[in-house]
Amino acid sequence: MSYRFHVHRTKPTYRLVTAEGAPFPGEANEADWRFTRVRERGDTNPDVARLVDETGYCLFRIGLSFDEIV
């Protein structure tokens, strides 16, 4: 299985991962996302792959600070 990685066009710290061949999540506007690469399952974080398998996508943010989770 392969996974497609996207970066939000105006909020580039946000990343979206979907399964190759799956429809884009209905909650998202595909035009807001820039495709960056395809990764095979073995090259994808297991937590990311599990979320995509369970929910159809994985949405996350790069660059969180500890202040945001305390």
C-alpha positions in Angstrom: 0.0 0.0 0.0 1.1 3.6 -0.8 0.3 6.8 1.0 0.1 10.3 -0.6 1.5 13.2 1.4 0.2 16.8 1.1 1.1 20.2 2.5 -1.5 22.9 3.1 -0.9 25.8 0.7 -1.5 28.7 3.1 -0.7 26.9 6.4 2.4 24.8 5.5 2.9 23.4 8.9 -0.2 21.3 8.4 0.2 17.9 6.6 -2.4 15.5 5.2 -1.8 11.9 4.4 -4.2 9.8 2.3 -4.1 6.3 0.8 -3.1 6.1 -2.8 -6.2 5.7 -4.9 -8.6 6.8 -2.1 -10.9 9.8 -2.5 -9.8 13.0 -0.9 -11.4 13.6 2.5 -14.8 15.2 2.2 -14.0 17.6 5.0 -11.1 19.1 3.0 -10.9 21.2 -0.1 -8.4 19.5 -2.3 -7.4 22.8 -3.9 -6.0 23.9 -0.5 -3.5 21.1 -0.5 -0.3 20.6 -2.5 0.8 17.0 -3.2 4.4 16.4 -2.2 5.2 12.7 -2.5 4.1 9.1 -2.3 5.6 6.8 0.3 5.3 3.0 0.6 3.9 1.6 3.8 7.4 0.5 5.0 8.5 4.1 4.6 5.5 5.6 6.5 5.3 6.1 10.2 3.2 3.2 11.6 0.9 5.6 13.5 0.2 7.6 10.3 -0.5 4.4 8.3 -2.8 3.1 11.1 -4.8 6.4 11.1 -5.2 6.4 7.3 -6.3 2.8 7.4 -8.9 3.5 10.1 -10.2 6.9 9.2 -9.2 7.5 5.6 -6.6 10.2 6.4 -4.1 11.5 8.9 -3.9 15.2 9.6 -1.0 16.6 11.6 1.1 19.7 12.2 4.8 20.2 12.1 6.5 22.4 14.7 4.3 22.1 17.8 5.7 23.6 21.0 5.4 22.2 24.4 3.3 25.3 25.4 0.5 24.0 23.1 0.2 20.6 24.9 0.5 21.7 28.6 
